[in-house]
Amino acid sequence: MGPRIILVTDPAFGDDLTVRCIDAVAQTVPRGWLCVQLRDKYRPSASLRVFGSRLRLVTRAAGAALVLNGNAEIGRDIGAEGVHLGEDAGAVDRARTVFGRPAWVSVAAHSDEGVRRAVAEGADAVLVSPIFASRPPSFSAPAKVPRGLEAVRSARAIAEKAAVAQGSGRRCGIYALGGVGPDNVLACLRAGADGIAVLRSLLATRTPSEVARRLGEAFAVGA
């Protein structure tokens, strides 16, 4: 079982606020439920290593996982559990080679074809997006058209079909991303998501503990 909640960082909220949010969420949900995805496309590599190392200490103390967005080398060097990748063909194998040790690899999937490719390459999880309407991260292009819950259902079917075909009993995890929060997380779970990836639902609130509590309650109902 992978994490239930992936908290995607955004440099717009600042390093200290991000750390406080991680601490608050980790103290609210069971150990092992939280994964932090460090996502900052414009931070210089040296600064990314420094902040990544800080988050490694924070997440390890909190019993949370840490993955780096798009940078397997830094993820490996700071002792992260894995890496999150785009939809580039062959990226999963390259990342595992860079890590040189077991690594949890998630892949962005903006289409069913993206899910199929990630599953075929052996990704541990796919972040299916955008599910609902949302503001894009601070460094992104304009918001994309939401794909709705059908994207989650389709991704789940693709992953299950591949697991049966492989005969391994191992299925790629499905995570709903894009506008996901306490009011719609249960719908995502019922559509077939194993977990959720969130950004502003936790980082933009003054009460991340309360939001995390509500998310946890939804997981309990959807279990």
Sequence and secondary structure as in RCSB ss.txt:
>XXXX:A:sequence
MGPRIILVTDPAFGDDLTVRCIDAVAQTVPRGWLCVQLRDKYRPSASLRVFGSRLRLVTRAAGAALVLNGNAEIG
RDIGAEGVHLGEDAGAVDRARTVFGRPAWVSVAAHSDEGVRRAVAEGADAVLVSPIFASRPPSFSAPAKVPRGLE
AVRSARAIAEKAAVAQGSGRRCGIYALGGVGPDNVLACLRAGADGIAVLRSLLATRTPSEVARRLGEAFAVGA
>XXXX:A:secstr
   SEEEE  GGG HHHHHHHHHHHHHHS TTSEEEEE  SSS HHHHHHHHHHHHHHHHHHT EEEEES HHHH
HHHT SEEEE S TTHHHHHHHHH S  EEEEEESSHHHHHHHHHTT SEEEE   S     TTS S      HH
HHHHHHHHHHHHHHHHTSS   EEEEESS  TTTHHHHHHHT SEEEESHHHHT S HHHHHHHHHHHHHHH 
